């Protein structure tokens, strides 16, 4: 089976690629602007079916190189993230919309109706959110990032309707714990908490202890993406998109659980809320995701398990 992963050098993409490389029956193409994590792969692994394609998706030559052998499954994770997209709407349009749609159209031209797994975002839901978010909630993005993701959701649903691709779009919640590096994500504080506590440092939360979050570990996220690649598309709604199940907890609960797991004092965490940040990233209401659950997607099970997975991933 031929599998292409865009954004393979990113946090989730790298974890997905590493999981898939355990399957020697797959031919993997890993695409990103930097792929340093994979440049040390053995010649045996590379000759066995892992191919690296470095470059920007805006470049037609990069897309051609990625798809030149075809694709049975295309995981599209590459994107300009939320804060960076808001700061540079034109770049977001070039990558998150124009290059993304071109990639899907070029994958469809291969002619084998590839399974396209697209990582969308809860940002398509906008803010403020209703008291309970359900599958029937109207999308009304409040930022460029969410707007472009929502546009791609609609385009993919139409391409599936026309039977040129077989798409599964999943809206991701906050994924933890991301590496401690500039990411362009306004939600990075959810991961930075873990790094600070692991180092025994104080952490100033930009949202209050009562701020509510939707979270998932990267390990569970990868499990859900792999499930999306093989599930019966008949289990998906007509929109071909689901909001993934996520654990809902407060920032205080997350801090307490992380401190307990890392065996440090919860007093290392203090709070200086930013009202705008809390409105968009710390005011998540109750979440009901029956469509995703019927299709076989799941969350981590408990905050304790999510924290355990996140801490394990820090290594």
C-alpha positions as CSV (number, residue, x, y, z in Angstrom):
1,X,0.0,0.0,0.0
2,X,1.3,3.5,-0.9
3,X,0.9,6.1,1.8
4,X,1.8,9.8,1.6
5,X,2.1,11.9,4.7
6,X,2.4,15.7,4.4
7,X,3.6,17.5,7.4
8,X,5.6,14.4,8.3
9,X,8.2,16.6,10.1
10,X,5.7,18.1,12.5
11,X,4.6,16.9,15.9
12,X,1.7,14.7,14.9
13,X,3.1,13.8,11.5
14,X,6.3,12.5,12.9
15,X,4.5,10.4,15.4
16,X,2.2,9.0,12.7
17,X,5.2,8.2,10.4
18,X,7.1,6.4,13.1
19,X,4.1,4.3,13.9
20,X,3.5,3.4,10.2
21,X,7.2,2.6,9.6
22,X,6.7,-0.5,11.8
23,X,4.6,-2.0,9.0
24,X,7.1,-3.2,6.3
25,X,4.3,-3.8,3.8
26,X,3.8,0.0,3.4
27,X,5.5,2.3,0.9
28,X,5.8,5.6,2.7
29,X,6.4,9.0,1.3
30,X,7.2,11.6,3.9
31,X,6.7,15.2,2.9
32,X,7.7,18.4,4.7
33,X,10.0,21.5,4.6
34,X,12.3,19.8,7.1
35,X,12.6,16.0,7.7
36,X,15.7,15.9,10.0
37,X,14.1,13.3,12.2
38,X,14.2,10.9,9.3
39,X,17.5,11.7,7.6
40,X,19.2,9.2,9.8
41,X,17.1,6.3,8.6
42,X,19.1,3.2,7.6
43,X,19.7,2.5,3.9
44,X,17.8,-0.7,4.5
45,X,14.7,1.2,5.7
46,X,14.9,3.7,2.9
47,X,15.3,1.0,0.2
48,X,12.5,-1.0,1.8
49,X,10.0,1.7,1.0
50,X,10.4,5.0,2.8
51,X,11.0,8.1,0.5
52,X,11.6,11.6,1.8
53,X,10.4,14.7,-0.2
54,X,11.6,18.0,1.2
55,X,10.0,21.3,0.1
56,X,6.9,23.5,0.3
57,X,3.5,22.3,-0.8
58,X,3.0,25.6,-2.7
59,X,5.6,24.3,-5.1
60,X,3.9,22.1,-7.8
61,X,7.2,20.2,-8.3
62,X,7.1,19.1,-4.6
63,X,3.5,17.9,-4.9
64,X,4.4,16.0,-8.2
65,X,7.4,14.4,-6.5
66,X,5.2,13.3,-3.5
67,X,2.5,11.8,-5.7
68,X,4.6,10.5,-8.6
69,X,4.1,6.8,-7.5
70,X,0.4,7.4,-6.7
71,X,-1.2,7.1,-3.3
72,X,-3.7,4.7,-1.8
73,X,-3.8,6.8,1.4
74,X,-3.0,10.5,1.7
75,X,-2.6,11.9,5.2
76,X,-2.7,15.7,4.9
77,X,-1.4,17.2,8.1
78,X,0.7,20.1,6.7
79,X,-0.6,23.5,7.5
80,X,0.2,27.0,8.6
81,X,-1.1,26.9,12.3
82,X,-3.6,29.2,13.9
83,X,-1.5,32.1,15.3
84,X,0.8,32.1,12.3
85,X,-2.1,32.0,9.9
86,X,-3.8,34.9,11.7
87,X,-0.6,36.9,11.4
88,X,-0.1,36.1,7.7
89,X,-3.5,35.5,6.0
90,X,-2.0,35.4,2.5
91,X,0.4,32.6,3.5
92,X,-2.5,30.7,5.1
93,X,-4.4,31.0,1.9
94,X,-1.4,29.8,-0.2
95,X,-0.8,26.7,2.1
96,X,-4.0,25.9,3.9
97,X,-6.3,26.5,1.0
98,X,-4.7,26.8,-2.5
99,X,-1.9,24.2,-2.1
100,X,-4.2,21.9,-0.1
101,X,-6.9,21.8,-2.8
102,X,-4.3,21.4,-5.5
103,X,-2.8,18.5,-3.7
104,X,-6.2,16.8,-3.4
105,X,-7.0,17.4,-7.1
106,X,-3.6,16.0,-8.2
107,X,-4.1,12.9,-5.9
108,X,-7.5,12.4,-7.5
109,X,-6.0,12.5,-11.0
110,X,-4.1,9.3,-10.2
111,X,-7.5,7.7,-10.7
112,X,-7.7,5.1,-7.9
113,X,-10.0,7.1,-5.6
114,X,-7.5,7.5,-2.8
115,X,-8.5,7.7,0.9
116,X,-7.7,11.2,2.0
117,X,-7.4,11.7,5.7
118,X,-7.5,15.5,6.4
119,X,-6.8,17.0,9.8
120,X,-9.2,19.8,10.4
121,X,-9.7,21.7,13.6
122,X,-12.2,22.6,16.3
123,X,-11.4,26.2,15.3
124,X,-14.0,25.8,12.5
125,X,-16.6,25.9,15.3
126,X,-15.7,29.5,16.2
127,X,-16.3,31.4,19.5
128,X,-18.2,31.8,21.6
129,X,-19.5,28.3,21.6
130,X,-22.9,27.1,22.7
131,X,-23.4,25.5,26.1
132,X,-23.1,22.0,24.5
133,X,-21.3,21.3,21.3
134,X,-22.9,18.5,19.2
135,X,-22.6,17.2,15.7
136,X,-25.4,19.6,14.7
137,X,-23.5,22.7,15.6
138,X,-23.2,25.3,12.9
139,X,-19.6,26.1,11.9
140,X,-18.7,29.8,12.2
141,X,-14.9,30.1,12.4
142,X,-13.6,33.2,14.1
143,X,-10.1,33.1,12.7
144,X,-8.4,32.7,9.3
145,X,-7.1,29.2,10.2
146,X,-10.5,27.8,11.0
147,X,-12.0,29.5,8.0
148,X,-9.6,27.9,5.5
149,X,-10.0,24.5,7.2
150,X,-13.8,24.8,6.9
151,X,-13.5,25.6,3.2
152,X,-11.4,22.5,2.7
153,X,-13.9,20.4,4.6
154,X,-16.6,21.4,2.1
155,X,-14.4,20.9,-0.9
156,X,-13.4,17.4,0.3
157,X,-17.0,16.4,0.9
158,X,-17.8,17.5,-2.7
159,X,-14.9,15.5,-4.1
160,X,-16.1,12.4,-2.2
161,X,-19.7,13.0,-3.5
162,X,-18.2,13.0,-7.0
163,X,-16.2,9.8,-6.2
164,X,-12.8,11.2,-7.1
165,X,-11.5,10.7,-3.6
166,X,-12.7,8.9,-0.5
167,X,-12.3,11.4,2.3
168,X,-12.3,11.3,6.1
169,X,-11.9,14.7,7.8
170,X,-11.3,14.8,11.5
171,X,-11.4,17.9,13.7
172,X,-8.6,17.8,16.2
173,X,-8.7,19.2,19.7
174,X,-5.6,20.3,21.6
175,X,-2.9,17.7,21.2
176,X,-0.3,17.3,24.0
177,X,2.5,17.5,24.7
178,X,4.0,19.3,21.7
179,X,7.8,19.9,21.6
180,X,9.0,23.1,23.4
181,X,9.6,25.2,20.3
182,X,8.0,28.0,18.4
183,X,4.9,26.5,16.7
184,X,2.7,29.4,15.8
185,X,-0.1,27.7,17.8
186,X,-1.9,30.0,20.3
187,X,-2.8,26.8,22.2
188,X,0.9,25.9,22.8
189,X,0.5,26.7,26.5
190,X,-1.3,23.4,27.0
191,X,1.9,21.6,26.1
192,X,4.4,24.1,27.6
193,X,2.9,23.3,31.0
194,X,4.4,19.8,30.8
195,X,7.8,20.9,29.8
196,X,8.0,23.5,32.6
197,X,6.9,21.0,35.3
198,X,9.3,18.3,34.0
199,X,12.1,20.8,34.4
200,X,10.9,21.8,37.8
201,X,10.3,25.3,36.7
202,X,7.4,27.6,37.5
203,X,4.7,28.0,34.9
204,X,2.4,31.0,34.4
205,X,-0.8,29.9,32.7
206,X,-2.3,32.4,30.3
207,X,-5.7,31.0,31.1
208,X,-7.4,30.7,34.5
209,X,-7.5,27.5,36.6
210,X,-11.2,27.2,35.7
211,X,-10.6,27.5,31.9
212,X,-12.0,24.4,30.1
213,X,-10.0,22.5,27.5
214,X,-10.6,19.8,24.9
215,X,-7.5,17.6,24.9
216,X,-6.0,14.4,23.4
217,X,-2.6,12.8,23.6
218,X,-0.5,12.5,20.4
219,X,-0.5,8.7,20.8
220,X,-4.4,8.6,20.8
221,X,-4.4,11.1,17.9
222,X,-2.2,8.8,15.8
223,X,-4.5,5.9,16.7
224,X,-7.5,7.9,15.4
225,X,-5.7,8.9,12.2
226,X,-4.8,5.3,11.4
227,X,-8.4,4.3,12.1
228,X,-9.5,7.0,9.7
229,X,-7.3,5.5,7.0
230,X,-9.1,2.2,7.0
231,X,-12.6,2.7,8.3
232,X,-15.7,1.9,6.2
233,X,-16.6,5.3,4.7
234,X,-20.3,4.3,5.1
235,X,-19.8,5.0,8.8
236,X,-19.1,8.6,8.1
237,X,-21.8,11.3,7.9
238,X,-22.5,12.8,4.5
239,X,-20.3,15.8,5.4
240,X,-17.4,13.3,5.6
241,X,-16.2,15.2,8.7
242,X,-16.4,14.5,12.5
243,X,-15.3,16.3,15.6
244,X,-13.1,13.8,17.4
245,X,-14.0,12.8,20.9
246,X,-11.9,14.7,23.4
247,X,-11.4,14.8,27.1
248,X,-12.8,18.0,28.7
249,X,-11.0,19.2,31.8
250,X,-10.0,22.5,33.4
251,X,-6.6,23.9,33.3
252,X,-6.4,23.4,37.0
253,X,-7.2,19.7,36.7
254,X,-4.6,19.3,34.0
255,X,-2.0,21.1,36.1
256,X,-2.8,19.0,39.1
257,X,-2.6,15.7,37.1
258,X,0.6,16.8,35.4
259,X,2.3,17.8,38.7
260,X,1.2,14.4,40.3
261,X,2.6,12.4,37.3
262,X,5.9,14.3,37.3
263,X,6.1,14.3,41.1
264,X,6.5,18.1,41.5
265,X,4.5,20.6,43.5
266,X,1.3,21.9,41.9
267,X,2.3,25.2,43.4
268,X,4.7,25.7,40.5
269,X,1.7,26.7,38.4
270,X,0.3,30.2,38.7
271,X,-2.4,31.9,36.7
272,X,-2.4,35.2,34.8
273,X,-5.4,34.9,32.4
274,X,-5.5,36.6,29.1
275,X,-9.2,37.3,28.3
276,X,-9.0,36.9,24.6
277,X,-6.9,33.7,24.8
278,X,-9.3,32.2,27.3
279,X,-12.3,33.1,25.2
280,X,-10.9,31.2,22.2
281,X,-8.9,28.4,23.9
282,X,-10.2,28.1,27.4
283,X,-13.9,28.2,27.2
284,X,-14.8,24.8,25.7
285,X,-18.2,23.6,26.8
286,X,-19.5,20.0,27.1
287,X,-18.8,18.0,24.0
288,X,-21.0,15.3,22.4
289,X,-19.5,13.4,19.4
290,X,-21.8,10.5,18.6
291,X,-21.0,10.5,14.9
292,X,-17.3,10.0,15.6
293,X,-17.9,7.4,18.2
294,X,-20.2,5.4,15.8
295,X,-17.4,5.5,13.3
296,X,-15.0,4.0,15.9
297,X,-13.0,7.1,17.1
298,X,-12.1,7.5,20.8
299,X,-10.5,9.7,23.4
300,X,-7.8,8.8,25.9
301,X,-10.3,7.5,28.5
302,X,-9.3,9.7,31.5
303,X,-7.3,12.8,32.3
304,X,-4.8,10.6,34.2
305,X,-4.3,8.4,31.2
306,X,-3.9,11.4,28.9
307,X,-1.3,13.0,31.2
308,X,0.5,9.6,31.4
309,X,0.7,9.5,27.6
310,X,1.8,13.1,27.3
311,X,4.5,12.8,29.9
312,X,5.8,9.6,28.3
313,X,6.0,11.4,25.0
314,X,8.2,14.1,26.4
315,X,11.2,11.7,26.3
